Amino acid sequence: MTISQTAGNVCTISGLNTNRQTTANSADSKVISLPGTECVIKSQAYLSSFTSYRVGGAAQWYAAPRNLVALSASIEYAKEHNLPVTILGAGSNLLVSDQGIPGLVIATRHFRSKHFDLQTGQLTVAAGESIPNLAWEAAELGWEGLEWAVGIPGTVGGAVVMNAGAHSSCIAEMLVSAEILTPNGTLETITPADLGYKYRTSLLQGGDRIVTQATFQLRPGADPAKVKAITKQHKQHRLSTQPYNFPSCGSVFRNPKPYAAGWLIEQAGLKGYQIGGAQVAQLHANFIVNRGGAKASDIFYLINHIQREVQERWAIWLEPEVKMIGEFQPGY
Ligand SMILES: Cc1cc2nc3c(=O)[nH]c(=O)nc-3n(C[C@H](O)[C@H](O)[C@H](O)COP(=O)(O)OP(=O)(O)OC[C@H]3O[C@@H](n4cnc5c(N)ncnc54)[C@H](O)[C@@H]3O)c2cc1C
């Protein structure tokens, strides 16, 4: 297989060897090796282990490539077998249906590499690197700019796609460029101007382009003790105002400006309201927590209930920030 760079920051990936070996793992699960890579594709992989809500059924097929060659081989496999592809980062903003997801789920969480460039103050990181870990590492080095992100338990890829943000900062403000694998196998370098960034959205959402790497502009040369202290302050603030002790996806709804979704939900009397194992958190009403044994459908019905109650009380329809994937049946 070759990956070739062409004009305009575009690379082409071609020549994948497609001889594959299938082994039966157990009665109802198969493992397929992708030749020339260390990557395997597994059938019936339960996604509750890969999402922060700890709910969700199985992916029909699941791959967790560690590099571009394995990622491309996984995509080739999906194309050949006509399988829809779903991309997963750390699964910290996802509600996966109890019925699971048809097609191939590709997790980019094992894409790892990072480079802090002292000359430019730029941090270049692979899609699977953890945002909170990067915030701590930058702080240790005395690099400012990522302190705000310490409480966001996602990957670089998910943060670029979601325009993750907190404490009045967001990814759009610091992204220099991102490397994207397109459906036709080309690698492109794009900038924030190409991404149509708005509050917690980007043009990458719902699309078929995969973030493989990103470069962020930071500010080296500060006192590490100072940067660590600010990072710690942000973390402590989050721990005291948001329920990190139960599985969740963070804020469930977008804030319908000028209002905060959490305030509208709280004023509608919904704090503590529970359906099955899913509960509106006591500490922060824009969080739905899995109190133990929740099903994705409990969370989905609770989302619907909150939307209806807030609509009735405030005439505002709350739009979910959480991405729901797979099938959900309305009608609790
Ligand atoms: C306790 C808690 C607190 C949170 N606090 C915040 C907060 O303060 N601010 C905030 O913005 N968010 C917050 N979140 C939500 C979440 O962490 C962010 O949205 C995060 O950016 C999602 O990253 P992820 O890697 O988990 O992406 P996932 O949840 O796995 O995916 C999110 C979306 O990105 C896509 N995606 C992921 N990786 C890639 C890739 N490599 N290429 C293409 N598409 C990809 C997925 O298909 C999906 O559409 C919180 C979540 C939790 C659980």
The ligand as an SDF file (V2000), in Angstrom:
LIG
                    3D

 53 58  0  0  0  0  0  0  0  0999 V2000
  -18.4710   14.4400   32.0830 C   0  0  0  0  0  0  0  0  0  0  0  0
  -18.4750   15.0810   30.7190 C   0  0  0  0  0  0  0  0  0  0  0  0
  -18.2190   16.4440   30.6140 C   0  0  0  0  0  0  0  0  0  0  0  0
  -18.2210   17.0620   29.3520 C   0  0  0  0  0  0  0  0  0  0  0  0
  -17.9600   18.4060   29.2700 N   0  0  0  0  0  0  0  0  0  0  0  0
  -17.9120   18.9980   28.0550 C   0  0  0  0  0  0  0  0  0  0  0  0
  -17.6110   20.4020   27.9390 C   0  0  0  0  0  0  0  0  0  0  0  0
  -17.3610   21.0860   28.9050 O   0  0  0  0  0  0  0  0  0  0  0  0
  -17.5780   20.9340   26.6980 N   0  0  0  0  0  0  0  0  0  0  0  0
  -17.8110   20.2100   25.5810 C   0  0  0  0  0  0  0  0  0  0  0  0
  -17.7500   20.7660   24.4610 O   0  0  0  0  0  0  0  0  0  0  0  0
  -18.1210   18.8820   25.6550 N   0  0  0  0  0  0  0  0  0  0  0  0
  -18.1760   18.2700   26.8530 C   0  0  0  0  0  0  0  0  0  0  0  0
  -18.4800   16.9360   26.9460 N   0  0  0  0  0  0  0  0  0  0  0  0
  -18.8670   16.1810   25.7250 C   0  0  0  0  0  0  0  0  0  0  0  0
  -17.7070   15.5010   24.9840 C   0  0  0  0  0  0  0  0  0  0  0  0
  -16.6460   15.1660   25.8720 O   0  0  0  0  0  0  0  0  0  0  0  0
  -17.1860   16.3650   23.8300 C   0  0  0  0  0  0  0  0  0  0  0  0
  -18.2030   16.6200   22.8850 O   0  0  0  0  0  0  0  0  0  0  0  0
  -15.9960   15.7050   23.1350 C   0  0  0  0  0  0  0  0  0  0  0  0
  -15.4230   16.6210   22.2430 O   0  0  0  0  0  0  0  0  0  0  0  0
  -16.3950   14.4430   22.3520 C   0  0  0  0  0  0  0  0  0  0  0  0
  -15.1920   13.7870   21.9720 O   0  0  0  0  0  0  0  0  0  0  0  0
  -15.1680   12.2050   21.7500 P   0  0  0  0  0  0  0  0  0  0  0  0
  -13.8070   11.8420   21.3120 O   0  0  0  0  0  0  0  0  0  0  0  0
  -15.6910   11.5150   22.9380 O   0  0  0  0  0  0  0  0  0  0  0  0
  -16.1690   12.0790   20.5180 O   0  0  0  0  0  0  0  0  0  0  0  0
  -17.3790   11.0450   20.3780 P   0  0  0  0  0  0  0  0  0  0  0  0
  -18.3770   11.2880   21.4500 O   0  0  0  0  0  0  0  0  0  0  0  0
  -16.8650    9.6720   20.2200 O   0  0  0  0  0  0  0  0  0  0  0  0
  -17.9810   11.5360   18.9730 O   0  0  0  0  0  0  0  0  0  0  0  0
  -18.6040   12.8030   18.8660 C   0  0  0  0  0  0  0  0  0  0  0  0
  -18.8440   13.0710   17.3700 C   0  0  0  0  0  0  0  0  0  0  0  0
  -17.5900   13.2400   16.7210 O   0  0  0  0  0  0  0  0  0  0  0  0
  -17.4290   12.2610   15.6840 C   0  0  0  0  0  0  0  0  0  0  0  0
  -16.0050   11.8640   15.7060 N   0  0  0  0  0  0  0  0  0  0  0  0
  -15.2640   11.4720   16.7790 C   0  0  0  0  0  0  0  0  0  0  0  0
  -13.9840   11.2630   16.4170 N   0  0  0  0  0  0  0  0  0  0  0  0
  -13.9180   11.5400   15.0940 C   0  0  0  0  0  0  0  0  0  0  0  0
  -12.8750   11.5160   14.1190 C   0  0  0  0  0  0  0  0  0  0  0  0
  -11.6280   11.1580   14.4420 N   0  0  0  0  0  0  0  0  0  0  0  0
  -13.1630   11.8800   12.8500 N   0  0  0  0  0  0  0  0  0  0  0  0
  -14.4390   12.2240   12.4820 C   0  0  0  0  0  0  0  0  0  0  0  0
  -15.4680   12.2490   13.3530 N   0  0  0  0  0  0  0  0  0  0  0  0
  -15.2060   11.9140   14.6360 C   0  0  0  0  0  0  0  0  0  0  0  0
  -18.3880   11.1320   16.0210 C   0  0  0  0  0  0  0  0  0  0  0  0
  -18.7940   10.4330   14.8610 O   0  0  0  0  0  0  0  0  0  0  0  0
  -19.5380   11.9130   16.6600 C   0  0  0  0  0  0  0  0  0  0  0  0
  -20.3750   12.4620   15.6490 O   0  0  0  0  0  0  0  0  0  0  0  0
  -18.4830   16.2890   28.1890 C   0  0  0  0  0  0  0  0  0  0  0  0
  -18.7160   14.9190   28.3080 C   0  0  0  0  0  0  0  0  0  0  0  0
  -18.7140   14.3110   29.5600 C   0  0  0  0  0  0  0  0  0  0  0  0
  -18.9450   12.8270   29.6590 C   0  0  0  0  0  0  0  0  0  0  0  0
  1  2  1  0
  2  3  1  0
  2 52  2  0
  3  4  2  0
  4  5  1  0
  4 50  1  0
  5  6  2  0
  6  7  1  0
  6 13  1  0
  7  8  2  0
  7  9  1  0
  9 10  1  0
 10 11  2  0
 10 12  1  0
 12 13  2  0
 13 14  1  0
 14 15  1  0
 14 50  1  0
 15 16  1  0
 16 17  1  0
 16 18  1  0
 18 19  1  0
 18 20  1  0
 20 21  1  0
 20 22  1  0
 22 23  1  0
 23 24  1  0
 24 25  2  0
 24 26  1  0
 24 27  1  0
 27 28  1  0
 28 29  2  0
 28 30  1  0
 28 31  1  0
 31 32  1  0
 32 33  1  0
 33 34  1  0
 33 48  1  0
 34 35  1  0
 35 36  1  0
 35 46  1  0
 36 37  1  0
 36 45  1  0
 37 38  2  0
 38 39  1  0
 39 40  1  0
 39 45  2  0
 40 41  1  0
 40 42  2  0
 42 43  1  0
 43 44  2  0
 44 45  1  0
 46 47  1  0
 46 48  1  0
 48 49  1  0
 50 51  2  0
 51 52  1  0
 52 53  1  0
M  END
$$$$
